[in-house]
Amino acid sequence: MCNKIIDNQVKEILFRCKQTNNLNPLVKDLTHLKTYSIDDSKSFEIDDAISLEKISCKYKLWIHIASPSSYFEYNSPIDKKARQLISSVYLADNTYYMLPENLINDVFSLSDKENRESLSLGIILNKDGSVNSKEIVQSIIKVDFRLNYTEADELIDYAPKEEEDLSIISEILLSRRNWRKNSGAMEILESFGKIIVEDNKPILNIIDPTLSRQLISEAMILYGNLISNFTKVNKIPVPYRVQQSIDKVSKENIQDIDNENLYNFLLKKNMCKSYYSINPMPHSSLGLTSYLHATSPIRRYADLLVNYQLNRYLNNKDLISNKDVEQMIHKINNQGRQNIMRYRENQKYWLTKWFENNSFIEYHVILLDWINKYKDICILYFIEYHFSTICNLKSKKHLTIGESFKVYNVVDNNTDIIYFELISKSK
């Protein structure tokens, strides 16, 4: 795709957005709602925001999702370029954005203090977490507070009287999470470590499942579930996210394990892989009869495709055909796997560098699995750092899965696998 053609489209969109009458007059004005976005401090692509509206004695939760498809069309130069990546790719040392960066920053992202077009879902839940009522609208919103997760956690924890919305939203979404668990959802709440690179130095960043992260996760799942119901009822072709159920025998075997880290590992290992399909089918681990990805249209093409279809349907325009959506689903599934592999290989490379910089440290680990016991290749979970990796473990002692012990790193720059030697077994 010629960069000049894309640059011209970008300039045209930026010019349109500077006009005072550029916003769609048919959208619902929700700028009066106190609206929050919650994301990492360094996040560039702000796809989502939330609001709370009190109606009589009930609370209406609003989930707002950015609407990039309000500014460019399917099959336009920007769209075709986005298909090449299928998603933004976040490597430890670089980020490749699916959409043009200046449009993300100046037009698409739900930036604070700026009017933005969005696709908003208003929901009233029953006390048990089931849906009482819902509506989906094209809207204009204005984010009043852009918070990072630490700031949001403080507001949820302390619930000051003048700023209690997030605490109320957290309680509302907790009831929804319990509703899903009662419907068969499998919940894995665990911290995880990932490598980021600053000044060409690998740093391990540990992310904890705090209340605000759980809030946002549950809100996005709720949005994806209700939008999938909407597209299913109205026969709108979209990519649904599907996951078959874990087999009963595997699930029963896992239930007997009391080591939380091993339990989580085996649960994930035995889960069926999720994928995109033109047909609405259950998503087992979420406990939902149908689900789709719709909350990250700036960074994920499957979500952008849903974004196109919703805007077209709500504006009474022709939908993207079933055939075109099926073809795109095939590309999304294939390219998506490549993007995941690219991320994992990048993490592996920088994790090796991180171990080289910390080779003097003793690590407390848990043996999660043997990949090849005869070649000493296994998966270790590093307890203090909340990550697991495939490695070579030298030991003269018999080690069993689930056992914890201490190891140290043996630096070997001539191989692509990380070597460790046993120091001592835990008592």
C-alpha positions as CSV (number, residue, x, y, z in Angstrom):
1,M,0.0,0.0,0.0
2,C,1.5,3.3,-1.1
3,N,2.3,5.5,1.9
4,K,1.4,8.7,0.0
5,I,-2.1,7.5,-0.5
6,I,-2.5,6.7,3.2
7,D,-0.9,10.0,4.1
8,N,-3.4,11.8,2.0
9,Q,-6.3,10.0,3.6
10,V,-4.9,10.8,7.1
11,K,-4.6,14.5,6.1
12,E,-8.2,14.5,4.9
13,I,-9.5,13.0,8.1
14,L,-7.5,15.5,10.3
15,F,-8.9,18.3,8.2
16,R,-12.5,17.1,8.6
17,C,-12.1,16.8,12.3
18,K,-11.0,20.4,12.6
19,Q,-14.3,21.6,11.2
20,T,-16.8,22.7,13.9
21,N,-19.7,20.7,12.3
22,N,-17.8,17.4,11.7
23,L,-19.7,15.3,14.3
24,N,-22.6,13.1,13.2
25,P,-25.8,15.0,14.2
26,L,-27.7,11.6,14.7
27,V,-25.5,10.5,17.6
28,K,-26.6,10.6,21.3
29,D,-24.9,13.3,23.3
30,L,-23.5,11.6,26.5
31,T,-21.0,14.3,27.4
32,H,-23.0,15.1,30.5
33,L,-22.0,11.8,32.1
34,K,-18.9,11.7,34.3
35,T,-16.7,9.4,32.3
36,Y,-13.5,7.6,33.2
37,S,-10.8,5.9,31.1
38,I,-8.5,3.4,32.9
39,D,-5.3,2.2,31.3
40,D,-1.6,2.0,31.8
41,S,0.1,5.4,32.1
42,K,2.0,4.9,28.9
43,S,-0.9,3.5,26.8
44,F,-1.4,5.3,23.5
45,E,-4.5,3.6,22.2
46,I,-7.4,4.4,24.5
47,D,-10.2,2.3,23.2
48,D,-12.6,2.3,26.1
49,A,-14.2,4.3,28.9
50,I,-17.0,3.9,31.4
51,S,-19.7,6.0,33.1
52,L,-22.4,5.5,35.7
53,E,-25.9,7.0,35.4
54,K,-28.4,6.9,38.2
55,I,-32.0,6.4,36.9
56,S,-34.6,6.4,39.7
57,C,-33.3,3.8,42.2
58,K,-31.3,1.9,39.6
59,Y,-27.8,2.3,38.2
60,K,-27.1,2.3,34.5
61,L,-23.6,1.3,33.5
62,W,-22.3,2.8,30.2
63,I,-19.4,1.2,28.4
64,H,-18.0,3.4,25.6
65,I,-15.8,2.1,22.8
66,A,-13.9,4.2,20.3
67,S,-15.4,4.4,16.8
68,P,-12.5,4.7,14.3
69,S,-14.9,3.4,11.6
70,S,-16.8,6.6,11.8
71,Y,-13.8,8.3,10.1
72,F,-12.8,5.9,7.3
73,E,-14.4,3.1,5.3
74,Y,-13.9,-0.6,4.9
75,N,-11.6,-1.2,1.9
76,S,-10.1,2.3,2.2
77,P,-6.3,2.7,2.1
78,I,-6.1,2.9,5.9
79,D,-8.3,-0.2,6.3
80,K,-6.2,-2.2,3.8
81,K,-3.0,-1.2,5.7
82,A,-4.6,-2.3,9.0
83,R,-5.3,-5.8,7.5
84,Q,-1.6,-6.3,6.9
85,L,-0.9,-6.3,10.6
86,I,-4.3,-7.5,11.9
87,S,-3.5,-6.0,15.3
88,S,-1.0,-3.7,16.9
89,V,2.0,-5.7,17.9
90,Y,3.6,-4.9,21.3
91,L,7.2,-6.1,21.5
92,A,9.4,-5.5,24.5
93,D,11.5,-3.1,22.5
94,N,9.1,-1.6,19.9
95,T,5.4,-1.2,19.1
96,Y,3.9,-1.5,15.6
97,Y,0.5,0.2,15.5
98,M,-2.3,-1.1,13.4
99,L,-3.7,2.4,12.6
100,P,-1.8,5.6,11.8
101,E,-0.3,7.1,15.0
102,N,-1.4,10.7,14.5
103,L,-5.0,9.6,13.9
104,I,-4.9,7.4,17.0
105,N,-3.7,10.3,19.1
106,D,-5.7,13.2,17.6
107,V,-8.9,11.5,16.5
108,F,-9.6,7.9,17.6
109,S,-8.4,7.6,21.2
110,L,-10.9,8.5,23.9
111,S,-8.6,11.2,25.2
112,D,-9.6,13.2,28.2
113,K,-11.3,16.6,27.8
114,E,-12.1,16.0,24.1
115,N,-15.4,15.2,22.4
116,R,-15.1,11.8,20.8
117,E,-17.5,9.6,18.8
118,S,-18.0,6.2,20.3
119,L,-20.3,3.2,20.3
120,S,-21.9,3.1,23.7
121,L,-23.7,0.3,25.5
122,G,-26.0,1.2,28.4
123,I,-26.8,-1.7,30.7
124,I,-28.9,-2.1,33.8
125,L,-28.1,-5.4,35.6
126,N,-30.3,-7.3,38.1
127,K,-28.9,-8.0,41.5
128,D,-27.8,-11.5,40.4
129,G,-25.7,-10.0,37.5
130,S,-28.2,-10.9,34.8
131,V,-29.2,-8.3,32.3
132,N,-32.3,-6.3,33.0
133,S,-32.2,-3.9,30.0
134,K,-29.7,-2.6,27.5
135,E,-29.3,-0.2,24.6
136,I,-26.6,0.4,22.0
137,V,-26.1,3.9,20.6
138,Q,-23.8,5.9,18.5
139,S,-22.6,8.6,20.9
140,I,-20.5,11.6,21.7
141,I,-18.6,11.3,25.0
142,K,-16.0,13.3,26.8
143,V,-13.6,11.6,29.2
144,D,-13.4,13.6,32.4
145,F,-10.8,11.5,34.1
146,R,-8.0,9.5,32.5
147,L,-6.7,7.3,35.3
148,N,-3.9,4.7,35.5
149,Y,-4.7,1.4,37.3
150,T,-3.1,2.6,40.6
151,E,-5.2,5.7,40.7
152,A,-8.4,3.8,39.8
153,D,-7.6,1.2,42.6
154,E,-7.4,4.0,45.1
155,L,-10.8,5.4,44.1
156,I,-12.3,1.9,44.3
157,D,-10.7,1.1,47.7
158,Y,-11.4,4.4,49.4
159,A,-14.7,5.2,47.6
160,P,-14.7,8.9,48.6
161,K,-18.2,10.3,48.7
162,E,-17.6,12.8,45.9
163,E,-16.0,10.2,43.7
164,E,-17.8,6.9,44.5
165,D,-18.8,5.9,40.9
166,L,-15.9,3.5,40.3
167,S,-16.5,1.7,43.6
168,I,-20.2,1.3,42.6
169,I,-19.3,0.1,39.1
170,S,-16.8,-2.4,40.7
171,E,-19.7,-3.9,42.8
172,I,-22.0,-4.0,39.8
173,L,-19.4,-5.9,37.7
174,L,-18.6,-8.2,40.6
175,S,-22.2,-9.4,40.5
176,R,-21.8,-10.0,36.7
177,R,-18.6,-11.9,37.3
178,N,-20.4,-14.1,39.8
179,W,-23.2,-14.6,37.3
180,R,-20.7,-15.9,34.7
181,K,-19.0,-18.2,37.3
182,N,-22.4,-19.7,38.1
183,S,-22.8,-20.2,34.3
184,G,-19.6,-22.2,34.2
185,A,-16.9,-19.5,33.7
186,M,-13.4,-20.6,34.8
187,E,-11.5,-17.7,36.5
188,I,-7.8,-17.4,36.7
189,L,-6.6,-14.5,38.8
190,E,-2.9,-14.4,38.9
191,S,0.0,-11.9,38.6
192,F,2.2,-12.2,35.6
193,G,5.6,-10.8,34.6
194,K,6.5,-9.6,31.2
195,I,9.7,-8.0,29.8
196,I,9.9,-4.4,28.7
197,V,13.0,-2.7,27.4
198,E,14.1,0.7,28.5
199,D,17.4,2.3,27.2
200,N,18.1,-1.1,25.6
201,K,18.0,-2.8,29.0
202,P,15.4,-5.5,29.7
203,I,13.2,-4.9,32.8
204,L,10.7,-7.3,34.3
205,N,7.3,-5.7,34.8
206,I,4.9,-7.5,37.2
207,I,1.2,-7.0,36.6
208,D,-1.2,-7.8,39.4
209,P,-4.9,-8.6,39.0
210,T,-6.0,-5.5,41.0
211,L,-9.7,-4.5,41.4
212,S,-9.5,-1.9,38.6
213,R,-8.0,-4.4,36.2
214,Q,-10.8,-6.8,37.1
215,L,-13.3,-4.1,36.6
216,I,-12.1,-3.2,33.1
217,S,-11.8,-6.9,32.1
218,E,-15.4,-7.7,33.3
219,A,-16.7,-4.6,31.5
220,M,-15.1,-5.6,28.3
221,I,-16.4,-9.1,28.6
222,L,-19.9,-7.8,29.2
223,Y,-19.7,-5.5,26.2
224,G,-18.5,-8.4,24.0
225,N,-21.3,-10.7,25.2
226,L,-24.1,-8.2,24.7
227,I,-22.9,-7.1,21.3
228,S,-22.6,-10.7,20.2
229,N,-26.3,-11.2,21.2
230,F,-27.2,-8.1,19.3
231,T,-25.4,-9.1,16.1
232,K,-26.8,-12.7,16.4
233,V,-30.4,-11.5,16.7
234,N,-30.0,-9.0,13.9
235,K,-28.1,-11.4,11.6
236,I,-25.1,-9.1,11.3
237,P,-22.0,-11.0,9.9
238,V,-19.1,-10.6,12.4
239,P,-16.2,-12.6,13.7
240,Y,-17.4,-14.4,16.9
241,R,-14.8,-15.5,19.5
242,V,-15.3,-19.2,20.2
243,Q,-13.9,-21.7,22.6
244,Q,-15.0,-25.3,23.1
245,S,-15.4,-26.7,26.6
246,I,-12.7,-28.5,28.5
247,D,-13.3,-32.3,28.7
248,K,-14.8,-33.5,31.9
249,V,-12.0,-36.0,32.8
250,S,-9.3,-33.3,32.5
251,K,-11.3,-30.9,34.6
252,E,-11.9,-33.4,37.4
253,N,-8.2,-34.4,37.5
254,I,-7.2,-30.7,37.8
255,Q,-9.6,-30.0,40.7
256,D,-7.6,-32.3,43.0
257,I,-4.4,-30.1,42.7
258,D,-3.8,-27.7,45.7
259,N,-0.8,-25.9,44.2
260,E,-2.3,-22.7,42.8
261,N,0.4,-22.1,40.2
262,L,0.3,-25.7,39.0
263,Y,-3.5,-25.6,39.0
264,N,-3.6,-22.5,36.8
265,F,-1.0,-23.9,34.4
266,L,-2.8,-27.2,33.9
267,L,-6.2,-25.4,33.6
268,K,-4.8,-23.2,30.8
269,K,-3.0,-26.2,29.2
270,N,-6.2,-28.2,29.1
271,M,-8.4,-25.4,27.8
272,C,-9.3,-25.6,24.1
273,K,-7.7,-22.8,22.0
274,S,-10.1,-20.0,21.2
275,Y,-10.6,-18.8,17.6
276,Y,-12.7,-16.6,15.4
277,S,-15.8,-18.0,13.5
278,I,-18.6,-16.6,11.5
279,N,-21.0,-18.7,13.6
280,P,-22.0,-17.7,17.1
281,M,-21.0,-20.5,19.5
282,P,-20.3,-20.7,23.2
283,H,-17.1,-19.4,24.8
284,S,-16.5,-22.0,27.4
285,S,-14.0,-20.4,29.8
286,L,-16.0,-17.2,29.9
287,G,-19.2,-19.1,30.6
288,L,-21.1,-17.4,27.8
289,T,-23.3,-18.7,25.0
290,S,-21.8,-16.3,22.6
291,Y,-19.0,-13.7,22.6
292,L,-17.0,-11.5,20.3
293,H,-14.1,-9.0,20.5
294,A,-15.4,-5.5,20.1
295,T,-13.6,-3.3,22.6
296,S,-10.3,-2.7,21.0
297,P,-11.1,-1.4,17.4
298,I,-8.0,0.9,17.4
299,R,-5.6,-2.0,18.0
300,R,-7.3,-5.2,16.8
301,Y,-8.8,-5.8,13.3
302,A,-11.5,-8.3,14.5
303,D,-12.9,-5.5,16.7
304,L,-12.6,-3.0,13.9
305,L,-14.7,-5.3,11.7
306,V,-17.4,-5.4,14.4
307,N,-17.1,-1.6,14.6
308,Y,-17.8,-1.2,10.9
309,Q,-20.8,-3.5,11.0
310,L,-22.4,-1.8,14.0
311,N,-22.0,1.6,12.5
312,R,-23.4,0.5,9.2
313,Y,-26.4,-1.3,10.8
314,L,-27.2,1.7,13.1
315,N,-27.0,4.0,10.1
316,N,-29.1,1.7,7.9
317,K,-26.3,1.2,5.5
318,D,-25.4,-2.0,3.6
319,L,-23.4,-4.4,5.7
320,I,-20.1,-6.0,4.7
321,S,-21.1,-9.3,3.1
322,N,-21.0,-12.7,4.9
323,K,-18.4,-13.8,2.3
324,D,-16.1,-10.9,2.9
325,V,-16.3,-11.4,6.7
326,E,-15.5,-15.1,6.4
327,Q,-12.5,-14.3,4.2
328,M,-11.3,-11.8,6.8
329,I,-11.8,-14.3,9.6
330,H,-9.5,-16.7,7.9
331,K,-6.8,-14.0,7.6
332,I,-7.4,-12.8,11.2
333,N,-6.9,-16.4,12.6
334,N,-3.7,-17.0,10.6
335,Q,-2.1,-13.6,11.0
336,G,-3.1,-13.5,14.7
337,R,-1.2,-16.7,15.3
338,Q,1.9,-15.2,13.6
339,N,1.6,-12.0,15.8
340,I,1.5,-14.1,18.9
341,M,4.5,-16.1,17.9
342,R,6.4,-12.9,17.1
343,Y,5.5,-11.6,20.6
344,R,6.6,-14.8,22.3
345,E,9.9,-15.0,20.4
346,N,10.6,-11.4,21.3
347,Q,9.9,-12.0,24.9
348,K,12.1,-15.1,24.9
349,Y,15.0,-13.2,23.4
350,W,14.8,-10.4,26.0
351,L,14.2,-12.8,28.8
352,T,17.5,-14.5,27.9
353,K,19.2,-11.1,28.1
354,W,17.5,-10.4,31.5
355,F,18.8,-13.7,32.9
356,E,22.3,-12.9,31.6
357,N,22.1,-9.6,33.6
358,N,20.9,-11.4,36.7
359,S,22.9,-14.7,36.5
360,F,24.1,-14.3,40.1
361,I,20.6,-14.6,41.5
362,E,19.1,-17.8,43.0
363,Y,15.6,-18.4,41.8
364,H,12.8,-20.1,43.7
365,V,10.9,-22.1,41.1
366,I,8.1,-24.7,40.7
367,L,8.4,-27.5,38.2
368,L,5.2,-27.2,36.0
369,D,5.9,-29.9,33.4
370,W,8.5,-32.0,31.6
371,I,8.8,-31.3,27.9
372,N,11.5,-34.0,27.4
373,K,12.7,-35.5,30.7
374,Y,15.6,-37.4,29.0
375,K,17.0,-34.1,27.6
376,D,16.3,-32.2,30.9
377,I,13.9,-29.8,29.1
378,C,11.1,-28.6,31.3
379,I,8.8,-25.6,32.2
380,L,9.7,-23.8,35.3
381,Y,7.6,-21.2,37.1
382,F,9.6,-18.4,38.8
383,I,7.7,-17.7,42.0
384,E,9.0,-14.2,42.9
385,Y,8.8,-13.0,39.3
386,H,5.4,-14.5,38.2
387,F,6.4,-16.0,34.9
388,S,7.1,-19.4,33.4
389,T,9.5,-20.4,30.6
390,I,10.9,-23.5,28.9
391,C,14.4,-24.3,30.0
392,N,17.1,-26.9,30.5
393,L,17.4,-28.1,34.1
394,K,20.5,-30.0,35.2
395,S,19.8,-32.1,38.4
396,K,21.1,-35.3,39.8
397,K,18.0,-35.6,42.0
398,H,14.6,-36.9,41.0
399,L,12.2,-34.0,40.6
400,T,8.4,-34.3,40.3
401,I,5.8,-32.0,38.8
402,G,4.6,-29.5,41.3
403,E,7.8,-29.6,43.4
404,S,9.5,-26.4,44.4
405,F,13.2,-25.8,44.7
406,K,16.0,-23.3,44.0
407,V,18.1,-23.0,40.9
408,Y,20.7,-20.7,39.4
409,N,21.2,-19.7,35.8
410,V,24.1,-21.1,33.8
411,V,24.9,-18.6,31.0
412,D,25.4,-20.2,27.6
413,N,25.3,-17.8,24.7
414,N,25.6,-20.5,22.1
415,T,22.1,-21.9,22.4
416,D,18.5,-20.6,22.3
417,I,17.5,-22.4,25.5
418,I,18.1,-21.1,29.0
419,Y,20.1,-23.4,31.3
420,F,19.6,-23.8,35.1
421,E,21.1,-26.1,37.7
422,L,19.5,-27.3,40.9
423,I,20.8,-25.7,44.1
424,S,18.5,-27.3,46.7
425,K,15.0,-28.8,47.0
426,S,12.5,-27.2,49.3
427,K,11.7,-28.9,52.5
